Amino acid sequence: MDIPDFTKEVQMFCLNFLMLNKGVAEGFMEMSEEDKGFWMRDHLALQAFGG
């Protein structure tokens, strides 16, 4: 997983969620790079990620 503008820590946090949620991960893999960034920002906000 290599999404620009996100630290490795943030990417690993999101990857952990995707690994636990196969359906979400399958949808994520089909997204454009821009939409992946939107999804990650939204996911981090919903999870109150403070990393």
Phi and psi in radians as a Rosetta constraint file:
Dihedral C 1 N 2 CA 2 C 2 CIRCULARHARMONIC -2.439 0.35
Dihedral N 2 CA 2 C 2 N 3 CIRCULARHARMONIC 1.569 0.35
Dihedral C 2 N 3 CA 3 C 3 CIRCULARHARMONIC -1.865 0.35
Dihedral N 3 CA 3 C 3 N 4 CIRCULARHARMONIC 2.073 0.35
Dihedral C 3 N 4 CA 4 C 4 CIRCULARHARMONIC -0.995 0.35
Dihedral N 4 CA 4 C 4 N 5 CIRCULARHARMONIC 2.662 0.35
Dihedral C 4 N 5 CA 5 C 5 CIRCULARHARMONIC 1.315 0.35
Dihedral N 5 CA 5 C 5 N 6 CIRCULARHARMONIC 0.151 0.35
Dihedral C 5 N 6 CA 6 C 6 CIRCULARHARMONIC -2.182 0.35
Dihedral N 6 CA 6 C 6 N 7 CIRCULARHARMONIC 2.393 0.35
Dihedral C 6 N 7 CA 7 C 7 CIRCULARHARMONIC -1.201 0.35
Dihedral N 7 CA 7 C 7 N 8 CIRCULARHARMONIC 2.851 0.35
Dihedral C 7 N 8 CA 8 C 8 CIRCULARHARMONIC -1.061 0.35
Dihedral N 8 CA 8 C 8 N 9 CIRCULARHARMONIC -0.679 0.35
Dihedral C 8 N 9 CA 9 C 9 CIRCULARHARMONIC -1.051 0.35
Dihedral N 9 CA 9 C 9 N 10 CIRCULARHARMONIC -0.776 0.35
Dihedral C 9 N 10 CA 10 C 10 CIRCULARHARMONIC -1.158 0.35
Dihedral N 10 CA 10 C 10 N 11 CIRCULARHARMONIC -0.746 0.35
Dihedral C 10 N 11 CA 11 C 11 CIRCULARHARMONIC -1.090 0.35
Dihedral N 11 CA 11 C 11 N 12 CIRCULARHARMONIC -0.705 0.35
Dihedral C 11 N 12 CA 12 C 12 CIRCULARHARMONIC -1.184 0.35
Dihedral N 12 CA 12 C 12 N 13 CIRCULARHARMONIC -0.630 0.35
Dihedral C 12 N 13 CA 13 C 13 CIRCULARHARMONIC -1.054 0.35
Dihedral N 13 CA 13 C 13 N 14 CIRCULARHARMONIC -0.827 0.35
Dihedral C 13 N 14 CA 14 C 14 CIRCULARHARMONIC -1.208 0.35
Dihedral N 14 CA 14 C 14 N 15 CIRCULARHARMONIC -0.682 0.35
Dihedral C 14 N 15 CA 15 C 15 CIRCULARHARMONIC -1.066 0.35
Dihedral N 15 CA 15 C 15 N 16 CIRCULARHARMONIC -0.705 0.35
Dihedral C 15 N 16 CA 16 C 16 CIRCULARHARMONIC -1.017 0.35
Dihedral N 16 CA 16 C 16 N 17 CIRCULARHARMONIC -0.783 0.35
Dihedral C 16 N 17 CA 17 C 17 CIRCULARHARMONIC -1.078 0.35
Dihedral N 17 CA 17 C 17 N 18 CIRCULARHARMONIC -0.784 0.35
Dihedral C 17 N 18 CA 18 C 18 CIRCULARHARMONIC -1.110 0.35
Dihedral N 18 CA 18 C 18 N 19 CIRCULARHARMONIC -0.642 0.35
Dihedral C 18 N 19 CA 19 C 19 CIRCULARHARMONIC -1.173 0.35
Dihedral N 19 CA 19 C 19 N 20 CIRCULARHARMONIC -0.473 0.35
Dihedral C 19 N 20 CA 20 C 20 CIRCULARHARMONIC -1.544 0.35
Dihedral N 20 CA 20 C 20 N 21 CIRCULARHARMONIC -0.191 0.35
Dihedral C 20 N 21 CA 21 C 21 CIRCULARHARMONIC -2.304 0.35
Dihedral N 21 CA 21 C 21 N 22 CIRCULARHARMONIC 1.446 0.35
Dihedral C 21 N 22 CA 22 C 22 CIRCULARHARMONIC -0.984 0.35
Dihedral N 22 CA 22 C 22 N 23 CIRCULARHARMONIC -0.735 0.35
Dihedral C 22 N 23 CA 23 C 23 CIRCULARHARMONIC -1.090 0.35
Dihedral N 23 CA 23 C 23 N 24 CIRCULARHARMONIC -0.747 0.35
Dihedral C 23 N 24 CA 24 C 24 CIRCULARHARMONIC -1.145 0.35
Dihedral N 24 CA 24 C 24 N 25 CIRCULARHARMONIC -0.725 0.35
Dihedral C 24 N 25 CA 25 C 25 CIRCULARHARMONIC -1.075 0.35
Dihedral N 25 CA 25 C 25 N 26 CIRCULARHARMONIC -0.702 0.35
Dihedral C 25 N 26 CA 26 C 26 CIRCULARHARMONIC -1.111 0.35
Dihedral N 26 CA 26 C 26 N 27 CIRCULARHARMONIC -0.721 0.35
Dihedral C 26 N 27 CA 27 C 27 CIRCULARHARMONIC -1.152 0.35
Dihedral N 27 CA 27 C 27 N 28 CIRCULARHARMONIC -0.702 0.35
Dihedral C 27 N 28 CA 28 C 28 CIRCULARHARMONIC -1.048 0.35
Dihedral N 28 CA 28 C 28 N 29 CIRCULARHARMONIC -0.738 0.35
Dihedral C 28 N 29 CA 29 C 29 CIRCULARHARMONIC -1.139 0.35
Dihedral N 29 CA 29 C 29 N 30 CIRCULARHARMONIC -0.430 0.35
Dihedral C 29 N 30 CA 30 C 30 CIRCULARHARMONIC -1.508 0.35
Dihedral N 30 CA 30 C 30 N 31 CIRCULARHARMONIC -0.166 0.35
Dihedral C 30 N 31 CA 31 C 31 CIRCULARHARMONIC -1.309 0.35
Dihedral N 31 CA 31 C 31 N 32 CIRCULARHARMONIC 2.735 0.35
Dihedral C 31 N 32 CA 32 C 32 CIRCULARHARMONIC -1.241 0.35
Dihedral N 32 CA 32 C 32 N 33 CIRCULARHARMONIC 2.865 0.35
Dihedral C 32 N 33 CA 33 C 33 CIRCULARHARMONIC -1.031 0.35
Dihedral N 33 CA 33 C 33 N 34 CIRCULARHARMONIC -0.706 0.35
Dihedral C 33 N 34 CA 34 C 34 CIRCULARHARMONIC -1.093 0.35
Dihedral N 34 CA 34 C 34 N 35 CIRCULARHARMONIC -0.791 0.35
Dihedral C 34 N 35 CA 35 C 35 CIRCULARHARMONIC -1.163 0.35
Dihedral N 35 CA 35 C 35 N 36 CIRCULARHARMONIC -0.592 0.35
Dihedral C 35 N 36 CA 36 C 36 CIRCULARHARMONIC -1.050 0.35
Dihedral N 36 CA 36 C 36 N 37 CIRCULARHARMONIC -0.726 0.35
Dihedral C 36 N 37 CA 37 C 37 CIRCULARHARMONIC -1.091 0.35
Dihedral N 37 CA 37 C 37 N 38 CIRCULARHARMONIC -0.767 0.35
Dihedral C 37 N 38 CA 38 C 38 CIRCULARHARMONIC -1.050 0.35
Dihedral N 38 CA 38 C 38 N 39 CIRCULARHARMONIC -0.780 0.35
Dihedral C 38 N 39 CA 39 C 39 CIRCULARHARMONIC -1.078 0.35
Dihedral N 39 CA 39 C 39 N 40 CIRCULARHARMONIC -0.776 0.35
Dihedral C 39 N 40 CA 40 C 40 CIRCULARHARMONIC -1.117 0.35
Dihedral N 40 CA 40 C 40 N 41 CIRCULARHARMONIC -0.763 0.35
Dihedral C 40 N 41 CA 41 C 41 CIRCULARHARMONIC -1.082 0.35
Dihedral N 41 CA 41 C 41 N 42 CIRCULARHARMONIC -0.726 0.35
Dihedral C 41 N 42 CA 42 C 42 CIRCULARHARMONIC -1.147 0.35
Dihedral N 42 CA 42 C 42 N 43 CIRCULARHARMONIC -0.804 0.35
Dihedral C 42 N 43 CA 43 C 43 CIRCULARHARMONIC -1.057 0.35
Dihedral N 43 CA 43 C 43 N 44 CIRCULARHARMONIC -0.775 0.35
Dihedral C 43 N 44 CA 44 C 44 CIRCULARHARMONIC -1.105 0.35
Dihedral N 44 CA 44 C 44 N 45 CIRCULARHARMONIC -0.707 0.35
Dihedral C 44 N 45 CA 45 C 45 CIRCULARHARMONIC -1.154 0.35
Dihedral N 45 CA 45 C 45 N 46 CIRCULARHARMONIC -0.731 0.35
Dihedral C 45 N 46 CA 46 C 46 CIRCULARHARMONIC -1.156 0.35
Dihedral N 46 CA 46 C 46 N 47 CIRCULARHARMONIC -0.550 0.35
Dihedral C 46 N 47 CA 47 C 47 CIRCULARHARMONIC -1.573 0.35
Dihedral N 47 CA 47 C 47 N 48 CIRCULARHARMONIC -0.002 0.35
Dihedral C 47 N 48 CA 48 C 48 CIRCULARHARMONIC 0.917 0.35
Dihedral N 48 CA 48 C 48 N 49 CIRCULARHARMONIC 0.787 0.35
Dihedral C 48 N 49 CA 49 C 49 CIRCULARHARMONIC -1.169 0.35
Dihedral N 49 CA 49 C 49 N 50 CIRCULARHARMONIC 2.189 0.35
Dihedral C 49 N 50 CA 50 C 50 CIRCULARHARMONIC -1.928 0.35
Dihedral N 50 CA 50 C 50 N 51 CIRCULARHARMONIC 0.216 0.35
